[in-house]
Amino acid sequence: MRILAINVGSSSVKCSLTEVSGEADSPERVAESWSAQGPVSSPDQLKDALPRWLDPLWRMAGSPRELDAVAHRIVHGGIAHRQTTWLTPEVRAAIAAQAEFAPSHNRLELAAIETMDGLLGDRSTRQIAVFDTAFHATMEPAAYVYPGPYEWVELGIRRFGFHGISHAHAARRAAELLGRSLESLRLITCHLGNGCSLAAVRGGKSVDTTMGFTPADGLMMGSRCGSIDPGIAVYLLRSGAGLRPAISAADDLDRVFNKESGLKGISGLSGDMREILAAIAAGNARAKLAFDMYAHRLCREVGAMLAVLGGLDAIVFTGGVGENCAPLRERVCGQLGFLDSLKVLVVKAEEEQQMARECCRLMDSDGGI
């Protein structure tokens, strides 16, 4: 089977063609992986750019109508969609409804789906949604219910968790590298990129994670604040009119918490860890503070995941920062020096490969479509 995986993230778009033979759990990529990197500012821009970005793949592997399936990473599936599924009209409507909670992702992902409709023609039904939230569907109520009024749960306000595709791949790959069954392991998987989250994985299942109702929760990130005192939001709405730019509505809070915070907000320079490290080397004190805060919050949340697991076999780093920022890994591992024989793994992020596995499982269980 030939599967095209389209991974629309908050800071990049990646496309990968995978040819699968044999078991669903071991797809082999025989066509070259190809990806397009860079920010996409709007759904219209994505619709215009995606066909051009995909042209090299068609030259390598035939026309889009020869694909067996197209897998789309969908960040937020809500309560209704917690496993990989065909992109029916009902599923598309649900993805659109969840865009309010992951605005930087779901709208762009819908634009990618609509673009592929045109490229696939009458084979557009062969599109599949792979949900980032699905991996965390195994969390127990004690982990996903917020300590507000219980009516919140009934309204669907709960912790969902994100980056599930990446966490699932990192856990599976860790088991391979350790030569052990995934079911026997207790892992902390660290997806550190522009967005960041941890997952406590026991026996291959997520039991806790740092992100919550939206991808803005948890760790300090590139431009997102992560967890903060909710009283800050109340204070800013009550008295933020005097700030520049002013804060007087929910959209202002969304801008500040998601676009103007994290590494970018503290350093005043950038949300890119590479630029932060370069600024530190040049003696920039705010860049150093940003890095120290980022590392401190990461260590604190690793400790929380460790307590949830009750022990640890390995900590796994993945994502652009997780894979490439050795000083950060050294800081975290230095704090965990009290753990005897802790194994530290660095795993290349392969979300598209995990998406292909999910497609295979769905198609096998449905007997194709």
FIZA-314841 format. One record per residue (C-alpha): residue in one letter; residue number from 1; x, y, z; chain. Coordinates in nm, 3 decimals. Example, Ala and Ser with C-alpha at 12.3 -4.5 7.8 and 13.67 -1.06 7.14 Angstrom:
BEGIN
rec res a, n 1, xx 1.230, yy -0.450, zz 0.780, chain A
rec res s, n 2, xx 1.367, yy -0.106, zz 0.714, chain A
This chain:
BEGIN
rec res m, n 1, xx 0.000, yy 0.000, zz 0.000, chain A
rec res r, n 2, xx 0.110, yy 0.354, zz -0.071, chain A
rec res i, n 3, xx 0.023, yy 0.601, zz 0.204, chain A
rec res l, n 4, xx 0.080, yy 0.975, zz 0.198, chain A
rec res a, n 5, xx 0.106, yy 1.129, zz 0.545, chain A
rec res i, n 6, xx 0.045, yy 1.503, zz 0.579, chain A
rec res n, n 7, xx 0.156, yy 1.649, zz 0.910, chain A
rec res v, n 8, xx 0.047, yy 2.009, zz 0.958, chain A
rec res g, n 9, xx 0.203, yy 2.144, zz 1.276, chain A
rec res s, n 10, xx 0.212, yy 2.485, zz 1.440, chain A
rec res s, n 11, xx 0.538, yy 2.580, zz 1.266, chain A
rec res s, n 12, xx 0.583, yy 2.344, zz 0.971, chain A
rec res v, n 13, xx 0.420, yy 2.117, zz 0.717, chain A
rec res k, n 14, xx 0.573, yy 1.775, zz 0.653, chain A
rec res c, n 15, xx 0.466, yy 1.529, zz 0.385, chain A
rec res s, n 16, xx 0.594, yy 1.176, zz 0.359, chain A
rec res l, n 17, xx 0.518, yy 0.895, zz 0.115, chain A
rec res t, n 18, xx 0.542, yy 0.547, zz 0.264, chain A
rec res e, n 19, xx 0.509, yy 0.216, zz 0.083, chain A
rec res v, n 20, xx 0.394, yy -0.052, zz 0.325, chain A
rec res s, n 21, xx 0.435, yy -0.425, zz 0.294, chain A
rec res g, n 22, xx 0.398, yy -0.692, zz 0.557, chain A
rec res e, n 23, xx 0.287, yy -0.621, zz 0.912, chain A
rec res a, n 24, xx 0.117, yy -0.293, zz 0.996, chain A
rec res d, n 25, xx 0.361, yy -0.238, zz 1.284, chain A
rec res s, n 26, xx 0.664, yy -0.239, zz 1.055, chain A
rec res p, n 27, xx 0.605, yy -0.027, zz 0.744, chain A
rec res e, n 28, xx 0.913, yy 0.027, zz 0.537, chain A
rec res r, n 29, xx 0.961, yy 0.355, zz 0.362, chain A
rec res v, n 30, xx 1.084, yy 0.276, zz 0.013, chain A
rec res a, n 31, xx 1.010, yy 0.612, zz -0.146, chain A
rec res e, n 32, xx 1.226, yy 0.900, zz -0.030, chain A
rec res s, n 33, xx 1.086, yy 1.098, zz 0.258, chain A
rec res w, n 34, xx 1.019, yy 1.454, zz 0.150, chain A
rec res s, n 35, xx 0.915, yy 1.742, zz 0.366, chain A
rec res a, n 36, xx 0.832, yy 2.109, zz 0.338, chain A
rec res q, n 37, xx 0.934, yy 2.327, zz 0.630, chain A
rec res g, n 38, xx 0.825, yy 2.672, zz 0.720, chain A
rec res p, n 39, xx 0.539, yy 2.869, zz 0.872, chain A
rec res v, n 40, xx 0.198, yy 2.866, zz 0.710, chain A
rec res s, n 41, xx 0.004, yy 3.173, zz 0.809, chain A
rec res s, n 42, xx -0.344, yy 3.088, zz 0.681, chain A
rec res p, n 43, xx -0.561, yy 2.810, zz 0.534, chain A
rec res d, n 44, xx -0.565, yy 2.992, zz 0.199, chain A
rec res q, n 45, xx -0.187, yy 3.000, zz 0.186, chain A
rec res l, n 46, xx -0.173, yy 2.628, zz 0.262, chain A
rec res k, n 47, xx -0.425, yy 2.547, zz -0.011, chain A
rec res d, n 48, xx -0.213, yy 2.741, zz -0.257, chain A
rec res a, n 49, xx 0.123, yy 2.596, zz -0.149, chain A
rec res l, n 50, xx 0.047, yy 2.228, zz -0.078, chain A
rec res p, n 51, xx 0.002, yy 2.115, zz -0.443, chain A
rec res r, n 52, xx 0.340, yy 2.270, zz -0.530, chain A
rec res w, n 53, xx 0.509, yy 2.109, zz -0.230, chain A
rec res l, n 54, xx 0.373, yy 1.768, zz -0.328, chain A
rec res d, n 55, xx 0.495, yy 1.784, zz -0.689, chain A
rec res p, n 56, xx 0.833, yy 1.618, zz -0.612, chain A
rec res l, n 57, xx 0.649, yy 1.320, zz -0.460, chain A
rec res w, n 58, xx 0.437, yy 1.267, zz -0.769, chain A
rec res r, n 59, xx 0.751, yy 1.273, zz -0.984, chain A
rec res m, n 60, xx 0.899, yy 0.999, zz -0.764, chain A
rec res a, n 61, xx 0.594, yy 0.784, zz -0.712, chain A
rec res g, n 62, xx 0.323, yy 0.847, zz -0.969, chain A
rec res s, n 63, xx 0.002, yy 1.047, zz -0.948, chain A
rec res p, n 64, xx -0.205, yy 1.117, zz -0.634, chain A
rec res r, n 65, xx -0.477, yy 0.890, zz -0.770, chain A
rec res e, n 66, xx -0.243, yy 0.593, zz -0.723, chain A
rec res l, n 67, xx -0.239, yy 0.641, zz -0.345, chain A
rec res d, n 68, xx -0.416, yy 0.387, zz -0.128, chain A
rec res a, n 69, xx -0.475, yy 0.637, zz 0.151, chain A
rec res v, n 70, xx -0.388, yy 0.985, zz 0.273, chain A
rec res a, n 71, xx -0.333, yy 1.022, zz 0.648, chain A
rec res h, n 72, xx -0.380, yy 1.360, zz 0.811, chain A
rec res r, n 73, xx -0.253, yy 1.449, zz 1.154, chain A
rec res i, n 74, xx -0.545, yy 1.606, zz 1.339, chain A
rec res v, n 75, xx -0.442, yy 1.776, zz 1.661, chain A
rec res h, n 76, xx -0.776, yy 1.790, zz 1.839, chain A
rec res g, n 77, xx -1.039, yy 1.518, zz 1.804, chain A
rec res g, n 78, xx -1.243, yy 1.609, zz 2.110, chain A
rec res i, n 79, xx -1.431, yy 1.348, zz 2.309, chain A
rec res a, n 80, xx -1.610, yy 1.188, zz 2.013, chain A
rec res h, n 81, xx -1.301, yy 1.089, zz 1.812, chain A
rec res r, n 82, xx -1.031, yy 0.915, zz 2.014, chain A
rec res q, n 83, xx -0.901, yy 0.672, zz 1.751, chain A
rec res t, n 84, xx -0.792, yy 0.674, zz 1.387, chain A
rec res t, n 85, xx -1.091, yy 0.690, zz 1.153, chain A
rec res w, n 86, xx -1.201, yy 0.755, zz 0.796, chain A
rec res l, n 87, xx -1.264, yy 1.120, zz 0.712, chain A
rec res t, n 88, xx -1.641, yy 1.109, zz 0.664, chain A
rec res p, n 89, xx -1.847, yy 1.431, zz 0.644, chain A
rec res e, n 90, xx -1.940, yy 1.381, zz 1.010, chain A
rec res v, n 91, xx -1.576, yy 1.350, zz 1.117, chain A
rec res r, n 92, xx -1.484, yy 1.661, zz 0.918, chain A
rec res a, n 93, xx -1.760, yy 1.856, zz 1.091, chain A
rec res a, n 94, xx -1.631, yy 1.743, zz 1.429, chain A
rec res i, n 95, xx -1.276, yy 1.855, zz 1.340, chain A
rec res a, n 96, xx -1.412, yy 2.196, zz 1.242, chain A
rec res a, n 97, xx -1.601, yy 2.219, zz 1.571, chain A
rec res q, n 98, xx -1.279, yy 2.152, zz 1.766, chain A
rec res a, n 99, xx -1.090, yy 2.428, zz 1.582, chain A
rec res e, n 100, xx -1.184, yy 2.673, zz 1.858, chain A
rec res f, n 101, xx -0.964, yy 2.475, zz 2.099, chain A
rec res a, n 102, xx -0.667, yy 2.425, zz 1.865, chain A
rec res p, n 103, xx -0.696, yy 2.722, zz 1.628, chain A
rec res s, n 104, xx -0.333, yy 2.707, zz 1.515, chain A
rec res h, n 105, xx -0.382, yy 2.351, zz 1.393, chain A
rec res n, n 106, xx -0.731, yy 2.223, zz 1.310, chain A
rec res r, n 107, xx -0.818, yy 2.495, zz 1.057, chain A
rec res l, n 108, xx -0.495, yy 2.437, zz 0.867, chain A
rec res e, n 109, xx -0.551, yy 2.061, zz 0.879, chain A
rec res l, n 110, xx -0.899, yy 2.104, zz 0.730, chain A
rec res a, n 111, xx -0.743, yy 2.314, zz 0.453, chain A
rec res a, n 112, xx -0.501, yy 2.028, zz 0.377, chain A
rec res i, n 113, xx -0.792, yy 1.782, zz 0.364, chain A
rec res e, n 114, xx -0.987, yy 2.003, zz 0.124, chain A
rec res t, n 115, xx -0.680, yy 2.048, zz -0.096, chain A
rec res m, n 116, xx -0.636, yy 1.672, zz -0.120, chain A
rec res d, n 117, xx -1.005, yy 1.636, zz -0.214, chain A
rec res g, n 118, xx -0.924, yy 1.821, zz -0.534, chain A
rec res l, n 119, xx -0.606, yy 1.625, zz -0.604, chain A
rec res l, n 120, xx -0.765, yy 1.284, zz -0.536, chain A
rec res g, n 121, xx -1.089, yy 1.344, zz -0.725, chain A
rec res d, n 122, xx -1.331, yy 1.055, zz -0.686, chain A
rec res r, n 123, xx -1.082, yy 0.883, zz -0.452, chain A
rec res s, n 124, xx -1.114, yy 1.162, zz -0.192, chain A
rec res t, n 125, xx -1.294, yy 0.922, zz 0.043, chain A
rec res r, n 126, xx -0.962, yy 0.745, zz 0.100, chain A
rec res q, n 127, xx -0.853, yy 1.007, zz 0.351, chain A
rec res i, n 128, xx -0.793, yy 0.918, zz 0.714, chain A
rec res a, n 129, xx -0.775, yy 1.122, zz 1.034, chain A
rec res v, n 130, xx -0.504, yy 1.029, zz 1.283, chain A
rec res f, n 131, xx -0.573, yy 1.215, zz 1.606, chain A
rec res d, n 132, xx -0.300, yy 1.351, zz 1.833, chain A
rec res t, n 133, xx -0.539, yy 1.322, zz 2.125, chain A
rec res a, n 134, xx -0.607, yy 0.951, zz 2.070, chain A
rec res f, n 135, xx -0.293, yy 0.819, zz 2.243, chain A
rec res h, n 136, xx -0.402, yy 0.986, zz 2.567, chain A
rec res a, n 137, xx -0.752, yy 0.835, zz 2.564, chain A
rec res t, n 138, xx -0.622, yy 0.575, zz 2.813, chain A
rec res m, n 139, xx -0.585, yy 0.832, zz 3.091, chain A
rec res e, n 140, xx -0.805, yy 0.773, zz 3.396, chain A
rec res p, n 141, xx -1.054, yy 1.035, zz 3.523, chain A
rec res a, n 142, xx -0.825, yy 1.129, zz 3.811, chain A
rec res a, n 143, xx -0.572, yy 1.243, zz 3.550, chain A
rec res y, n 144, xx -0.803, yy 1.414, zz 3.300, chain A
rec res v, n 145, xx -1.074, yy 1.583, zz 3.510, chain A
rec res y, n 146, xx -1.003, yy 1.944, zz 3.606, chain A
rec res p, n 147, xx -1.067, yy 2.047, zz 3.969, chain A
rec res g, n 148, xx -1.336, yy 2.299, zz 3.876, chain A
rec res p, n 149, xx -1.714, yy 2.255, zz 3.892, chain A
rec res y, n 150, xx -1.810, yy 1.905, zz 3.777, chain A
rec res e, n 151, xx -2.031, yy 2.065, zz 3.513, chain A
rec res w, n 152, xx -1.709, yy 2.134, zz 3.323, chain A
rec res v, n 153, xx -1.672, yy 1.762, zz 3.255, chain A
rec res e, n 154, xx -2.028, yy 1.745, zz 3.126, chain A
rec res l, n 155, xx -1.948, yy 2.036, zz 2.891, chain A
rec res g, n 156, xx -1.641, yy 1.853, zz 2.757, chain A
rec res i, n 157, xx -1.389, yy 2.066, zz 2.946, chain A
rec res r, n 158, xx -1.122, yy 1.814, zz 3.042, chain A
rec res r, n 159, xx -0.760, yy 1.731, zz 2.978, chain A
rec res f, n 160, xx -0.707, yy 1.571, zz 2.637, chain A
rec res g, n 161, xx -0.331, yy 1.579, zz 2.585, chain A
rec res f, n 162, xx -0.158, yy 1.629, zz 2.250, chain A
rec res h, n 163, xx 0.149, yy 1.519, zz 2.051, chain A
rec res g, n 164, xx 0.010, yy 1.167, zz 2.091, chain A
rec res i, n 165, xx 0.137, yy 1.048, zz 1.754, chain A
rec res s, n 166, xx 0.490, yy 1.151, zz 1.848, chain A
rec res h, n 167, xx 0.468, yy 1.005, zz 2.200, chain A
rec res a, n 168, xx 0.340, yy 0.674, zz 2.058, chain A
rec res h, n 169, xx 0.629, yy 0.654, zz 1.811, chain A
rec res a, n 170, xx 0.888, yy 0.749, zz 2.074, chain A
rec res a, n 171, xx 0.761, yy 0.483, zz 2.315, chain A
rec res r, n 172, xx 0.752, yy 0.212, zz 2.048, chain A
rec res r, n 173, xx 1.101, yy 0.301, zz 1.925, chain A
rec res a, n 174, xx 1.235, yy 0.307, zz 2.282, chain A
rec res a, n 175, xx 1.118, yy -0.049, zz 2.334, chain A
rec res e, n 176, xx 1.298, yy -0.153, zz 2.016, chain A
rec res l, n 177, xx 1.622, yy 0.017, zz 2.123, chain A
rec res l, n 178, xx 1.605, yy -0.137, zz 2.469, chain A
rec res g, n 179, xx 1.524, yy -0.482, zz 2.332, chain A
rec res r, n 180, xx 1.224, yy -0.512, zz 2.561, chain A
rec res s, n 181, xx 0.850, yy -0.539, zz 2.516, chain A
rec res l, n 182, xx 0.667, yy -0.207, zz 2.532, chain A
rec res e, n 183, xx 0.425, yy -0.363, zz 2.781, chain A
rec res s, n 184, xx 0.709, yy -0.410, zz 3.033, chain A
rec res l, n 185, xx 0.833, yy -0.051, zz 3.035, chain A
rec res r, n 186, xx 0.775, yy 0.270, zz 3.231, chain A
rec res l, n 187, xx 0.881, yy 0.564, zz 3.013, chain A
rec res i, n 188, xx 0.876, yy 0.942, zz 3.017, chain A
rec res t, n 189, xx 0.859, yy 1.060, zz 2.657, chain A
rec res c, n 190, xx 0.959, yy 1.422, zz 2.599, chain A
rec res h, n 191, xx 0.833, yy 1.583, zz 2.278, chain A
rec res l, n 192, xx 1.022, yy 1.912, zz 2.265, chain A
rec res g, n 193, xx 0.980, yy 2.131, zz 1.960, chain A
rec res n, n 194, xx 0.800, yy 2.459, zz 1.901, chain A
rec res g, n 195, xx 0.529, yy 2.296, zz 2.111, chain A
rec res c, n 196, xx 0.633, yy 2.081, zz 2.405, chain A
rec res s, n 197, xx 0.477, yy 1.806, zz 2.613, chain A
rec res l, n 198, xx 0.568, yy 1.509, zz 2.828, chain A
rec res a, n 199, xx 0.385, yy 1.179, zz 2.861, chain A
rec res a, n 200, xx 0.404, yy 0.918, zz 3.135, chain A
rec res v, n 201, xx 0.379, yy 0.587, zz 2.948, chain A
rec res r, n 202, xx 0.322, yy 0.264, zz 3.136, chain A
rec res g, n 203, xx 0.289, yy -0.061, zz 2.942, chain A
rec res g, n 204, xx 0.261, yy 0.131, zz 2.616, chain A
rec res k, n 205, xx -0.033, yy 0.342, zz 2.739, chain A
rec res s, n 206, xx -0.045, yy 0.707, zz 2.834, chain A
rec res v, n 207, xx -0.134, yy 0.751, zz 3.200, chain A
rec res d, n 208, xx -0.060, yy 1.123, zz 3.224, chain A
rec res t, n 209, xx 0.063, yy 1.412, zz 3.012, chain A
rec res t, n 210, xx 0.144, yy 1.780, zz 3.053, chain A
rec res m, n 211, xx -0.085, yy 1.934, zz 2.792, chain A
rec res g, n 212, xx -0.452, yy 1.964, zz 2.874, chain A
rec res f, n 213, xx -0.774, yy 2.105, zz 2.730, chain A
rec res t, n 214, xx -0.570, yy 2.292, zz 2.469, chain A
rec res p, n 215, xx -0.207, yy 2.271, zz 2.347, chain A
rec res a, n 216, xx -0.124, yy 2.583, zz 2.554, chain A
rec res d, n 217, xx -0.104, yy 2.393, zz 2.884, chain A
rec res g, n 218, xx 0.196, yy 2.238, zz 3.055, chain A
rec res l, n 219, xx 0.560, yy 2.311, zz 2.975, chain A
rec res m, n 220, xx 0.710, yy 2.644, zz 2.875, chain A
rec res m, n 221, xx 0.737, yy 2.637, zz 2.494, chain A
rec res g, n 222, xx 0.868, yy 2.837, zz 2.201, chain A
rec res s, n 223, xx 0.602, yy 3.106, zz 2.215, chain A
rec res r, n 224, xx 0.340, yy 2.950, zz 2.447, chain A
rec res c, n 225, xx 0.339, yy 3.012, zz 2.819, chain A
rec res g, n 226, xx 0.238, yy 2.667, zz 2.938, chain A
rec res s, n 227, xx 0.076, yy 2.636, zz 3.282, chain A
rec res i, n 228, xx 0.026, yy 2.966, zz 3.465, chain A
rec res d, n 229, xx -0.180, yy 3.087, zz 3.758, chain A
rec res p, n 230, xx -0.537, yy 3.131, zz 3.621, chain A
rec res g, n 231, xx -0.559, yy 3.445, zz 3.832, chain A
rec res i, n 232, xx -0.320, yy 3.609, zz 3.585, chain A
rec res a, n 233, xx -0.585, yy 3.587, zz 3.312, chain A
rec res v, n 234, xx -0.845, yy 3.738, zz 3.546, chain A
rec res y, n 235, xx -0.607, yy 4.018, zz 3.646, chain A
rec res l, n 236, xx -0.512, yy 4.099, zz 3.287, chain A
rec res l, n 237, xx -0.875, yy 4.119, zz 3.175, chain A
rec res r, n 238, xx -0.959, yy 4.347, zz 3.466, chain A
rec res s, n 239, xx -0.661, yy 4.579, zz 3.446, chain A
rec res g, n 240, xx -0.482, yy 4.509, zz 3.120, chain A
rec res a, n 241, xx -0.623, yy 4.804, zz 2.925, chain A
rec res g, n 242, xx -0.317, yy 5.003, zz 3.032, chain A
rec res l, n 243, xx -0.075, yy 4.751, zz 2.885, chain A
rec res r, n 244, xx 0.077, yy 4.787, zz 2.541, chain A
rec res p, n 245, xx -0.069, yy 4.625, zz 2.343, chain A
rec res a, n 246, xx -0.387, yy 4.641, zz 2.546, chain A
rec res i, n 247, xx -0.555, yy 4.330, zz 2.685, chain A
rec res s, n 248, xx -0.931, yy 4.360, zz 2.703, chain A
rec res a, n 249, xx -1.077, yy 4.048, zz 2.543, chain A
rec res a, n 250, xx -1.029, yy 3.674, zz 2.504, chain A
rec res d, n 251, xx -0.852, yy 3.719, zz 2.169, chain A
rec res d, n 252, xx -0.589, yy 3.935, zz 2.339, chain A
rec res l, n 253, xx -0.523, yy 3.665, zz 2.596, chain A
rec res d, n 254, xx -0.500, yy 3.404, zz 2.320, chain A
rec res r, n 255, xx -0.241, yy 3.616, zz 2.139, chain A
rec res v, n 256, xx -0.028, yy 3.672, zz 2.449, chain A
rec res f, n 257, xx -0.043, yy 3.316, zz 2.583, chain A
rec res n, n 258, xx 0.017, yy 3.144, zz 2.246, chain A
rec res k, n 259, xx 0.226, yy 3.387, zz 2.039, chain A
rec res e, n 260, xx 0.410, yy 3.622, zz 2.275, chain A
rec res s, n 261, xx 0.516, yy 3.404, zz 2.568, chain A
rec res g, n 262, xx 0.757, yy 3.116, zz 2.634, chain A
rec res l, n 263, xx 1.115, yy 3.149, zz 2.510, chain A
rec res k, n 264, xx 1.012, yy 3.432, zz 2.279, chain A
rec res g, n 265, xx 0.837, yy 3.631, zz 2.549, chain A
rec res i, n 266, xx 1.112, yy 3.603, zz 2.810, chain A
rec res s, n 267, xx 1.410, yy 3.649, zz 2.578, chain A
rec res g, n 268, xx 1.247, yy 3.917, zz 2.364, chain A
rec res l, n 269, xx 1.431, yy 3.757, zz 2.073, chain A
rec res s, n 270, xx 1.289, yy 3.430, zz 1.943, chain A
rec res g, n 271, xx 1.108, yy 3.109, zz 2.023, chain A
rec res d, n 272, xx 1.379, yy 2.912, zz 1.841, chain A
rec res m, n 273, xx 1.610, yy 2.734, zz 2.087, chain A
rec res r, n 274, xx 1.901, yy 2.761, zz 1.843, chain A
rec res e, n 275, xx 1.877, yy 3.140, zz 1.852, chain A
rec res i, n 276, xx 1.843, yy 3.136, zz 2.229, chain A
rec res l, n 277, xx 2.166, yy 2.935, zz 2.266, chain A
rec res a, n 278, xx 2.348, yy 3.168, zz 2.025, chain A
rec res a, n 279, xx 2.232, yy 3.469, zz 2.225, chain A
rec res i, n 280, xx 2.348, yy 3.308, zz 2.550, chain A
rec res a, n 281, xx 2.692, yy 3.254, zz 2.396, chain A
rec res a, n 282, xx 2.696, yy 3.625, zz 2.313, chain A
rec res g, n 283, xx 2.623, yy 3.715, zz 2.676, chain A
rec res n, n 284, xx 2.249, yy 3.792, zz 2.654, chain A
rec res a, n 285, xx 2.111, yy 3.773, zz 3.009, chain A
rec res r, n 286, xx 1.743, yy 3.746, zz 2.911, chain A
rec res a, n 287, xx 1.819, yy 3.459, zz 2.675, chain A
rec res k, n 288, xx 1.993, yy 3.280, zz 2.963, chain A
rec res l, n 289, xx 1.694, yy 3.341, zz 3.188, chain A
rec res a, n 290, xx 1.464, yy 3.200, zz 2.918, chain A
rec res f, n 291, xx 1.675, yy 2.884, zz 2.889, chain A
rec res d, n 292, xx 1.702, yy 2.842, zz 3.266, chain A
rec res m, n 293, xx 1.325, yy 2.879, zz 3.306, chain A
rec res y, n 294, xx 1.259, yy 2.633, zz 3.025, chain A
rec res a, n 295, xx 1.494, yy 2.377, zz 3.179, chain A
rec res h, n 296, xx 1.354, yy 2.430, zz 3.529, chain A
rec res r, n 297, xx 0.995, yy 2.378, zz 3.416, chain A
rec res l, n 298, xx 1.098, yy 2.071, zz 3.218, chain A
rec res c, n 299, xx 1.275, yy 1.918, zz 3.518, chain A
rec res r, n 300, xx 0.979, yy 1.993, zz 3.743, chain A
rec res e, n 301, xx 0.731, yy 1.825, zz 3.510, chain A
rec res v, n 302, xx 0.961, yy 1.526, zz 3.454, chain A
rec res g, n 303, xx 0.954, yy 1.482, zz 3.831, chain A
rec res a, n 304, xx 0.574, yy 1.486, zz 3.826, chain A
rec res m, n 305, xx 0.562, yy 1.219, zz 3.555, chain A
rec res l, n 306, xx 0.815, yy 1.010, zz 3.751, chain A
rec res a, n 307, xx 0.592, yy 1.022, zz 4.057, chain A
rec res v, n 308, xx 0.288, yy 0.915, zz 3.855, chain A
rec res l, n 309, xx 0.478, yy 0.616, zz 3.712, chain A
rec res g, n 310, xx 0.629, yy 0.513, zz 4.044, chain A
rec res g, n 311, xx 0.958, yy 0.431, zz 3.875, chain A
rec res l, n 312, xx 1.132, yy 0.476, zz 3.543, chain A
rec res d, n 313, xx 1.310, yy 0.256, zz 3.290, chain A
rec res a, n 314, xx 1.405, yy 0.527, zz 3.041, chain A
rec res i, n 315, xx 1.354, yy 0.891, zz 2.951, chain A
rec res v, n 316, xx 1.310, yy 0.952, zz 2.579, chain A
rec res f, n 317, xx 1.379, yy 1.282, zz 2.402, chain A
rec res t, n 318, xx 1.228, yy 1.358, zz 2.061, chain A
rec res g, n 319, xx 1.133, yy 1.662, zz 1.852, chain A
rec res g, n 320, xx 1.361, yy 1.934, zz 1.718, chain A
rec res v, n 321, xx 1.474, yy 2.062, zz 2.059, chain A
rec res g, n 322, xx 1.471, yy 1.722, zz 2.225, chain A
rec res e, n 323, xx 1.690, yy 1.569, zz 1.956, chain A
rec res n, n 324, xx 1.934, yy 1.855, zz 1.903, chain A
rec res c, n 325, xx 1.975, yy 2.049, zz 2.228, chain A
rec res a, n 326, xx 2.241, yy 1.857, zz 2.422, chain A
rec res p, n 327, xx 2.275, yy 2.123, zz 2.698, chain A
rec res l, n 328, xx 1.907, yy 2.083, zz 2.781, chain A
rec res r, n 329, xx 1.930, yy 1.704, zz 2.797, chain A
rec res e, n 330, xx 2.237, yy 1.730, zz 3.017, chain A
rec res r, n 331, xx 2.053, yy 1.963, zz 3.254, chain A
rec res v, n 332, xx 1.757, yy 1.728, zz 3.288, chain A
rec res c, n 333, xx 1.964, yy 1.413, zz 3.321, chain A
rec res g, n 334, xx 2.187, yy 1.580, zz 3.579, chain A
rec res q, n 335, xx 1.878, yy 1.639, zz 3.793, chain A
rec res l, n 336, xx 1.789, yy 1.269, zz 3.759, chain A
rec res g, n 337, xx 2.131, yy 1.147, zz 3.866, chain A
rec res f, n 338, xx 1.982, yy 0.993, zz 4.179, chain A
rec res l, n 339, xx 1.812, yy 0.727, zz 3.962, chain A
rec res d, n 340, xx 2.038, yy 0.424, zz 3.931, chain A
rec res s, n 341, xx 2.092, yy 0.289, zz 3.579, chain A
rec res l, n 342, xx 1.854, yy 0.533, zz 3.413, chain A
rec res k, n 343, xx 1.863, yy 0.494, zz 3.038, chain A
rec res v, n 344, xx 1.845, yy 0.810, zz 2.824, chain A
rec res l, n 345, xx 1.736, yy 0.774, zz 2.462, chain A
rec res v, n 346, xx 1.718, yy 1.023, zz 2.175, chain A
rec res v, n 347, xx 1.462, yy 0.922, zz 1.913, chain A
rec res k, n 348, xx 1.412, yy 1.095, zz 1.580, chain A
rec res a, n 349, xx 1.058, yy 1.228, zz 1.549, chain A
rec res e, n 350, xx 0.881, yy 1.013, zz 1.289, chain A
rec res e, n 351, xx 0.518, yy 1.115, zz 1.322, chain A
rec res e, n 352, xx 0.450, yy 1.042, zz 0.957, chain A
rec res q, n 353, xx 0.570, yy 0.683, zz 0.997, chain A
rec res q, n 354, xx 0.345, yy 0.636, zz 1.298, chain A
rec res m, n 355, xx 0.055, yy 0.778, zz 1.096, chain A
rec res a, n 356, xx 0.121, yy 0.517, zz 0.827, chain A
rec res r, n 357, xx 0.101, yy 0.243, zz 1.092, chain A
rec res e, n 358, xx -0.231, yy 0.377, zz 1.212, chain A
rec res c, n 359, xx -0.362, yy 0.378, zz 0.853, chain A
rec res c, n 360, xx -0.257, yy 0.015, zz 0.808, chain A
rec res r, n 361, xx -0.438, yy -0.089, zz 1.125, chain A
rec res l, n 362, xx -0.756, yy 0.087, zz 1.018, chain A
rec res m, n 363, xx -0.749, yy -0.053, zz 0.666, chain A
rec res d, n 364, xx -0.674, yy -0.402, zz 0.791, chain A
rec res s, n 365, xx -0.960, yy -0.392, zz 1.040, chain A
rec res d, n 366, xx -1.203, yy -0.258, zz 0.779, chain A
rec res g, n 367, xx -1.081, yy -0.483, zz 0.501, chain A
rec res g, n 368, xx -0.991, yy -0.176, zz 0.299, chain A
rec res i, n 369, xx -1.246, yy 0.065, zz 0.155, chain A
